[in-house]
Amino acid sequence: MFAKFTSALLLALPLLASAAPAVAPRAEGQATYYHPGLGACGKTNGDGDLIVAMSAALFDAQKPCGRSIKVKGAAGEVTVKVVDRCEGCAYNDIDLSPTAFQQAIGALSIGRTTTTWDWA
């Protein structure tokens, strides 16, 4: 009886482990905005697109073209697509399109602020 229970438990463990959702690490950095054009991912975007540029170091390490991140700020939360690299950004800093900045952070006059973001 004990052997059957142990066998069943051992067979079920991989199923339990794989059912647990993966938790994406949260990053904290500075958020700014920019006026996009042709990005490092080869696409042209505009001020109204929900897009983001990541630091050159993170962009080069992650190869994130087309991936999305969820940005949380004082004005709310927005999901944006990575389309560009930000040469002047520190590792976890992000550069948002004006529309994305307004949705997550607030007025463009804020200019720069601390924010958190996660891979979506």
C-alpha positions in Angstrom: 0.0 0.0 0.0 2.7 2.5 1.0 4.7 1.6 -2.2 1.7 2.3 -4.4 1.2 5.7 -2.6 4.8 6.6 -3.0 4.9 5.6 -6.6 1.7 7.7 -7.3 3.2 10.7 -5.5 6.5 10.5 -7.4 4.6 10.3 -10.7 2.5 13.3 -9.8 5.3 15.6 -8.6 6.5 16.7 -12.1 2.9 17.6 -12.9 2.6 19.8 -9.8 5.9 21.5 -10.5 5.0 22.3 -14.1 1.6 23.7 -13.2 3.2 26.5 -11.0 3.3 29.8 -13.0 6.7 31.3 -13.6 7.2 34.5 -11.8 9.0 37.2 -13.9 11.5 39.3 -12.1 10.5 42.9 -11.5 12.9 45.6 -12.5 13.1 49.1 -11.1 14.6 51.9 -13.2 14.1 55.4 -14.6 11.4 56.0 -17.2 11.6 58.7 -19.8 9.9 59.3 -23.1 11.2 59.8 -26.6 9.8 60.4 -30.1 10.2 57.1 -31.9 11.1 56.5 -35.5 13.0 53.6 -37.1 14.0 51.4 -34.1 16.7 48.9 -33.6 14.3 46.1 -34.3 13.8 47.4 -37.9 10.3 48.8 -37.5 9.1 52.4 -37.7 6.9 53.6 -34.9 5.3 56.8 -33.9 4.3 58.8 -30.7 0.9 57.1 -30.5 2.3 53.5 -30.5 2.6 51.6 -27.2 6.3 50.9 -27.5 9.5 51.0 -25.4 13.3 51.3 -25.9 15.4 49.3 -23.4 18.9 50.1 -22.3 21.6 49.0 -24.8 23.1 46.6 -22.2 19.8 44.8 -21.6 18.7 45.0 -25.2 22.0 43.3 -26.3 21.8 40.7 -23.6 18.1 39.7 -24.0 17.5 40.2 -27.7 14.0 41.4 -26.8 12.6 42.6 -30.1 8.8 42.0 -30.1 8.6 41.0 -26.5 6.3 42.9 -24.2 6.8 44.5 -20.8 4.2 45.8 -18.3 5.1 49.2 -16.9 3.6 50.4 -13.6 3.7 54.1 -12.7 1.8 56.8 -10.8 -0.9 57.1 -13.5 -1.5 53.4 -14.0 -0.2 50.4 -16.0 0.6 49.9 -19.6 1.8 47.0 -21.7 4.3 48.0 -24.3 6.3 46.2 -27.1 10.1 46.4 -27.2 11.1 47.9 -30.5 14.3 49.9 -29.8 17.4 50.3 -27.7 18.2 53.3 -25.6 21.9 54.2 -25.7 21.7 56.7 -22.8 19.8 54.4 -20.4 21.2 52.6 -17.4 20.6 48.9 -17.3 16.9 48.8 -16.1 15.9 52.2 -17.4 13.3 52.4 -20.2 12.4 55.0 -22.8 8.6 55.0 -23.6 6.7 56.5 -26.5 4.8 59.6 -25.4 1.4 57.8 -25.3 2.8 54.9 -23.2 4.5 57.4 -20.8 1.2 59.3 -20.3 -0.7 56.1 -19.6 1.7 54.7 -17.0 3.5 57.8 -15.6 1.4 60.9 -16.3 2.0 64.2 -18.0 5.0 64.5 -20.3 6.2 67.4 -18.2 7.2 64.9 -15.5 10.1 64.0 -17.9 11.8 61.4 -15.8 10.8 59.3 -12.8 11.4 55.9 -11.1 9.1 53.1 -12.3 8.9 49.3 -12.1 8.4 47.0 -15.0 8.0 43.2 -15.6 8.3 41.0 -18.7 4.7 40.5 -19.8 
